[in-house]
Amino acid sequence: MKIRTILFAGIPGMVLWVLLYSMPVAAQSNPFGNALIPDMIADASIQEIDGTFYCYATTDGYDAGLSTSGPPVVWKSKDFVHWSFSGICFPSAAGQVYWAPSKVIAANGKYYLYPTVNGYMYAAVSDSPEGPFHLAKGADAFIKPYSANTLLRSRSSKAPAGIDAEVFRDDDKKHYLFWQLRHAARLEEDMVTVDTNVVTLQTPHSGYSEGPIFFKRKGIYYFLYTLGGDEKYQYAYVSGSASPLGPFDTPKGNDIIATTNYERQIFGPGHGCVFNVPGTDDYYFAYLEYGRGSTNRQTYVNKLRFREDGTIQPVDLTMAGVGALHKVKYDVPKRIKQVTASSFRTELKINPAKDSSFRRVEYFAPSFARGTCLYIGIIC
């Protein structure tokens, strides 16, 4: 059986991993639900700025594991349903291994973004949240394996280890940086200098951790951190009211808020984010679903709910999506008449990495791509 792969127009080599049967377009239920973006992305950082939702993420789907990634782009949406992007948002990072960009932080009249490039964290800056970004320190060029312009500095001959930056702005306008292995530190006013007083946040679960999430709600600081990986990805959390650097308390009851849902076949909810719709108490949890294996991942969003005492309820993980978060009037959608493709691929069998109960064969049908004709090369 042959399945078609659609390419993005205008971005050479960038593959949209919507795979289509070579058959007429027909209604069919999608067993993989409603992914946020019509592409394979991971490590999403989502926020709303001036009425527009921005999604910064790793672009997946290049079949070379962690040795490669797609180009740096930022997806935009007015309603949280219809998404698009306009070219590469960080030109000098194109062609590099570009992972896990943070949310943007508005400071000093600019917007700062903190991605991991070639395995090291860097600070980038732009006049706009959609770019173009350039390195905030030194010449706007990357040197492998790393340069003196990395966000972290090493006091020895060792590399400045650390990935997955998350930056939090407190009510007093002070900024804090969180990264891999539960590390945290103050970020100075220049937004590129990290305080040398680095702390390791104390949590009840030890071991490897990445994809930190940090936010504040009703005077309570929340630190979310991952456990495990692959199909065994989970998210746990601690909270407190003293400082972004702790100390934190383990919540009473269940501190694991996201884990595999075997009944719904949602595996390894990992590296994502929490975002709030400004002016509301509506919070959302975005996560990658590992079921596509390796670096072929997609991102889903569910509502994040709190109890009266401020503790977080375990997330009701679904692939259904949350729908529109703002009302926007669009023209009547056009009916898809013809689908064309430039390459083919057979059904994809995904083998388990850490969970022997995991078995999945990926397949896609033309109807799965309905609603994406704004982004891909099909005839409407």
C-alpha positions, 0 to 999 in steps of 0.5 A: 500500500502506498501513502503520499507525503505532502511537501510545504510550499516555499520551504525547500526540504521541509516535509509536512508529515501528513501521509495520505492514501492514494485514494479519493478524499472521503470522510474517515475517523482519524485514530490519531486525533486532532494534533495541534499543528498539521506537522510533526513538532515537539517541545512546544512553547505556546503563548498568546501575545496581543491576540495572536497565539504563537507556537515555538517548537522543534520540527520533527520528522526527518528520520535521523533521530537526534542528529537532525531537525527541521528549520526554526519556524514559529507557528501563528494562529488567531483562534488556536485552530488554524495555524500557519507560519511565514518562513524561517524565524531564526535565519542563522539557526537554519541548517543547525540542529534546532531544539526546544525553543522557549516562549519569547520574553518581552524585555528591554524593548525586544523579544528574547527567545532561548532555543537549544542549538547543536545541543547547547542553549543560546539567547536570541533577540528580535524586534518582533515575536515572529522574528527574524531572530539573531543571536543576542551575544556575539556574531550571528553565526554558529560554531560547532560544537559550541561557541563562547556565545552560549547562554551558559558559561563553563568554569572549566574545560568542560562544555557548558552543559544544559538544554531545554530553557524555560524563562519565567518573568515574575511580578517584580519583573525579575527573570529566572531560567530553568533547564535540564536536570531541575537546574535554575538561576536568576537571569540578569536584566540584560537577558543574556547573563545567567547568575552563577548561583545555580540551584538544583530544585529539590523534588521527590523524584530523582533521575534524569529530567528535562522539559521544565515548565514554570508558571505562577497562578494566584500567588503559587509557583508551579514547577513541572518536570519530566520523568523517564522518556520515550513511551514512559514519559511522565510529568510531575510537579511541585509548588510553593509560594516563597520564590521561583527558586524554592523551596517547594512542597510536594502536593498531597495526593498525586504529584504525577499529572500526566502519564500514559493512558493505555485505554486511549493509546496515548503514550509518553506525554512529554516535553511541552508547556503550560500557557494561560489565555490572558484575562482568564483563569483558563490554563492549558497543558501542551505535550508531545505524544511519543507514539510515533517513535524517535523524533517523529512526534506530534503535539496535543493540548488539553485543559489544565484544571486546579482544585480549590486548594491550588493543586493540579488535577491529573490531566485528562489526556485526549487527542481530541484537541480543545478547539477554538480559544478565540472566535474568528470569522473565516470564509466558507472552507473550500472542498478538496477535489484533488491531492498531489504528492511528490513522494511515497511511503509505506505504512510505518510500524513503530517498535517499542523503546521502553514499554513492551506493551506498545504496538502501533502501525501508523497509517493516514488517509486523505480525510485526515488532512481536511482543513489544512489546505491553507498550508499544503500543496493541494488543489481546492 
